[in-house]
């Protein structure tokens, strides 16, 4: 049984379960309909309509573990009556999905954010660009050693002016006992020719503290030298006065 048939049967099961409910129960007019719960083994679903007739349903599923599984992007092209599926292995759990056209080529990008955990909480991005019914997987760059300094997860992603912005708090170190410094690191991701580039927008607090300490030391050093030179001058003046008195 392929995935599409399984999804269809699951949807039918949900419909049957809904029809089997007690219809005699009165429903208040001011109640808000609750979001329907996903049937196992599905964990996440979000529908993104990029244009009329072009919808991308992102789902994840898996039994026996909440930290690994799989995802699927179901593309519905209702204008041409074409339906395609893009799948992949999933590390962690999906927290959100973003739609953008970062390289302004008219082809939408679907960005899937997942959250995992080993010694720290971490985030992963699964990125795809869709050209009609073809999906191109994009390699999302990993954090460099300098970008990972003080990183312990808790990432926040959002789209701003066609760029993907990533923010996360900076800790004093990378171990489990590290305390947050109160500062955040902010990275900006751009896309060109299906390749990501990244630049850091924020100035790390660690660098700021180092610069401040260096500046204080530079200010103190001249003052110390000046104090020493004054004391020497005083001693020399007193010595000269004594010599003059002795001569007289």
C-alpha positions in Angstrom: 0.0 0.0 0.0 1.5 3.3 -1.0 1.5 6.5 1.0 -1.4 8.2 -0.9 -3.7 5.2 -0.4 -2.7 5.1 3.3 -3.5 8.8 3.7 -6.8 8.4 1.9 -7.8 5.5 4.2 -6.8 7.5 7.3 -8.9 10.5 6.1 -11.9 8.1 5.6 -11.3 6.8 9.1 -11.5 10.3 10.6 -14.6 11.0 8.7 -16.3 7.8 9.9 -15.2 8.6 13.5 -16.9 12.0 13.2 -20.1 10.5 11.8 -20.3 8.1 14.7 -20.5 10.8 17.3 -23.7 11.6 19.2 -25.8 14.0 17.0 -28.3 14.6 19.8 -25.9 16.7 21.9 -26.8 20.4 21.8 -24.1 22.7 20.5 -23.9 26.3 21.7 -23.7 28.9 19.0 -20.8 30.7 20.6 -18.5 27.7 20.8 -15.4 27.7 18.6 -14.7 24.5 16.7 -11.5 22.8 18.1 -8.8 21.9 15.7 -9.2 18.2 14.7 -6.6 15.9 16.3 -4.4 14.1 13.9 -4.8 10.3 13.7 -1.8 8.2 14.4 0.8 7.7 13.0 0.5 11.4 11.8 2.0 14.1 14.1 2.0 17.3 12.1 0.0 18.9 9.3 0.1 22.4 7.8 -1.4 23.5 4.5 0.2 26.4 2.6 -1.5 27.9 -0.4 1.1 29.8 -2.4 -1.4 30.8 -5.1 -4.9 29.9 -6.3 -4.9 26.2 -7.1 -1.4 25.7 -5.7 -1.4 24.1 -2.2 1.4 22.4 -0.3 0.3 20.1 2.5 3.2 19.3 4.8 2.7 16.2 7.1 5.0 14.2 9.3 4.4 10.7 10.7 6.1 7.8 12.5 5.3 5.2 15.2 7.4 4.2 18.2 9.5 7.4 18.6 8.9 11.1 18.8 12.5 12.1 17.8 12.7 10.4 14.4 10.2 9.9 11.6 9.5 11.1 8.1 7.9 14.0 6.4 6.0 14.5 3.1 5.1 17.6 1.0 1.9 16.9 -0.9 1.7 19.3 -3.8 -1.8 19.8 -5.2 -2.0 21.5 -8.6 -5.7 21.7 -9.0 -5.6 23.8 -12.1 -3.7 21.1 -14.0 -5.1 18.3 -11.9 -1.6 17.1 -11.0 -0.6 15.8 -7.6 3.0 15.0 -6.5 4.6 13.9 -3.3 8.1 14.8 -1.9 9.3 12.8 1.1 12.3 12.7 3.4 13.6 11.4 6.7 12.9 13.6 9.7 15.2 14.3 12.6 13.2 15.6 15.6 9.7 17.0 15.4 8.3 19.6 13.0 7.6 22.9 14.8 6.7 25.1 11.8 6.7 25.4 8.0 7.6 28.6 6.0 6.8 29.7 2.4 9.1 32.2 0.6 10.6 33.1 -2.7 14.0 34.1 -1.4 15.7 34.3 -4.8 12.8 36.1 -6.5 12.7 33.6 -9.4 8.9 33.0 -9.1 9.4 29.5 -7.7 8.2 29.0 -4.1 10.5 27.5 -1.4 9.0 25.4 1.3 11.1 25.4 4.5 10.4 22.9 7.2 11.7 23.6 10.7 12.3 20.7 13.1 13.4 20.6 16.7 15.6 17.8 18.0 17.6 17.1 21.2 20.9 15.4 22.0 23.1 17.1 24.6 21.4 20.4 23.6 18.2 21.5 21.8 18.9 22.1 18.2 17.1 23.1 15.0 17.1 21.8 11.5 15.8 23.2 8.3 14.6 21.0 5.4 14.4 23.2 2.3 12.9 22.6 -1.2 12.3 24.8 -4.2 9.4 23.8 -6.4 9.4 24.5 -10.1 6.0 23.5 -11.4 5.8 19.8 -10.2 9.6 19.3 -9.8 11.1 19.6 -6.3 14.8 20.6 -5.8 16.3 19.8 -2.4 18.4 22.7 -1.1 21.3 22.2 1.3 20.8 24.4 4.4 24.1 25.4 5.9 25.1 24.2 9.3 26.4 26.6 12.0 30.1 27.3 11.9 32.3 26.9 14.9 32.1 30.6 15.7 28.3 30.7 15.2 27.9 27.6 17.5 29.8 29.3 20.3 27.4 29.5 23.3 24.6 27.8 21.2 22.1 25.6 23.1 19.1 25.7 20.7 15.8 27.5 21.3 16.0 28.9 17.8 13.4 31.4 16.4 13.0 31.6 12.6 10.9 34.0 10.6 10.8 35.5 7.1 11.6 39.2 6.7 11.8 41.0 3.4 12.4 37.8 1.5 15.2 36.6 3.9 15.1 33.9 6.5 16.1 35.3 9.9 17.4 33.0 12.7 17.7 34.1 16.3 18.9 32.2 19.4 20.1 33.1 22.9 23.8 32.9 23.6 25.0 31.0 26.7 28.3 31.4 28.6 29.4 28.0 27.3 27.9 24.9 25.4 27.6 22.6 28.4 24.4 21.8 30.3 25.3 24.0 33.3 25.8 27.1 31.1 23.9 30.2 32.0 22.4 32.6 29.4 24.3 35.8 28.8 21.1 37.8 28.0 22.3 38.4 24.4 21.1 36.9 21.2 22.8 35.9 18.0 21.0 36.9 14.8 21.7 35.3 11.4 20.3 36.2 8.0 20.0 33.6 5.2 19.8 34.5 1.5 19.3 32.3 -1.5 21.0 32.7 -4.9 21.1 30.0 -7.7 19.7 27.5 -5.2 22.6 28.1 -2.8 22.2 29.6 0.7 24.5 32.4 2.0 24.5 33.5 5.6 25.7 36.6 7.4 25.6 37.6 11.1 23.6 40.7 11.9 24.2 40.9 15.6 27.4 41.7 17.6 28.1 39.0 20.2 28.1 40.1 23.8 31.3 38.3 24.4 33.1 40.5 21.8 31.5 43.6 23.3 32.8 42.7 26.8 36.3 42.0 25.4 36.4 45.3 23.6 35.2 47.1 26.7 37.8 45.5 28.9 40.6 46.3 26.4 39.4 49.9 26.3 39.5 50.2 30.1 43.0 48.8 30.2 44.1 51.2 27.6 42.7 54.1 29.6 44.2 52.9 32.9 47.7 52.3 31.6 48.4 56.0 30.6 47.1 57.1 34.0 49.5 54.7 35.8 52.4 55.8 33.8 51.5 59.4 34.4 51.3 58.8 38.2 54.7 57.2 38.3 56.3 60.0 36.3 54.9 62.6 38.7 56.2 60.8 41.7 59.6 60.5 40.1 59.6 64.3 39.4 58.7 65.0 43.0 61.6 62.9 44.3 64.0 64.5 41.9 62.8 68.0 43.0 63.2 67.2 46.7 66.7 65.7 46.1 67.8 68.9 44.3 66.4 71.1 47.1 68.4 69.0 49.7 71.6 69.3 47.7 71.2 73.1 47.4 70.6 73.4 51.2 73.6 71.3 51.9 75.8 73.5 49.7 74.5 76.7 51.3 
